[in-house]
Amino acid sequence: MKKILVVCGNGLGSSFIIELNVKKALEQMGKEADVSHTDLSTAQTEPADIYLGAKDIIISLDNGTRDIVALENVMNIEDIKAQLSTRL
């Protein structure tokens, strides 16, 4: 099972909301994944198959080897589904 790590600046409210939206998108797609959320600093060292978050924050995790999903609108479940459909 793939691990999706939802990342925000502080790892609190916004990443939790995005995590719920990712879980809703996965349910609608009929897919499963281990989804959790964290702050940007912790994400630097936490392993995951997919790192997902708002575009302005998540790009700082892009080291050339990570699978990064940079969302323009973190509330758009259709966009989340489109981004994840090619990765799961």
N, C-alpha and C positions, 0 to 999 in steps of 0.2 A: 504494500500500500504506500502510495506517495505521501510525503509530508509537505504540507503547505504552511509556510510561516508568514503570517500577516504582520507587517511592521509599520509602526508610526513613531513619531518623535519621542513620546514618553511611554508608550506601551500601555496606555490606559484606555480612555473612552473611545477614541476614533478607531483604534485597531480592533477593539472588541466589536464595534458596530460593523466594521468591514468583515471580521470573522463570521459574524452572523449572516451577512450577505453572501459570503463565499459558501457557507454551509447550505443556504437556501438555493444558490445557483447549482451546487453539486446535486442536491436532492432533485431539482427540476431536470437535471441532465441524466439522472439515474446513475451517477458516479459516486464513488467513495474515496475519501482521503482523510488523513490525519491532519486536522486544521488546528492551529494554535496562534496566539498573538504575543508580541513582545515589543520592546523598545529598540530603537536603532542601534544603540551601543551593544546590547546583548546579541542582536542579530548578526553582528560581525563575527561572532565565534560559534553561533548555534547552527548545526548542520540541518539542511532542509533540501528537498528536491526542487521546490519552487518558493521564491521570495516574492511576496505580493504587497503592494501598498500604493499610496498616492505618488504620482510621478515625481513631484518635487523632493520627496524624501527617499524613495526607494532607489533612485539612480545612484545614490552614494554607496550602495552595496555592490554595484556592478564592478566586479573585479576581472571580468572576462571569462570566468568559469561558472558563475552562478546563473541559474535560470531566473530572470527577473521579469515580473509582470508589473509594469508601470501604468496605473490607472489614471485617466483624466478625471473621471467622475466616480468616486468610490461607492456611490449609492446606486449606480446603474448596473443592475443585475444582468441585463442582457450583454453588456460589455464584459462583465466578469465571466459569463458563460462563454462568450466568443474567445476570450483570452485563454481560458482553461481548456477549451475543447481540443486545441491543438497540442496540449501538453499532457493530457491524461489518457 
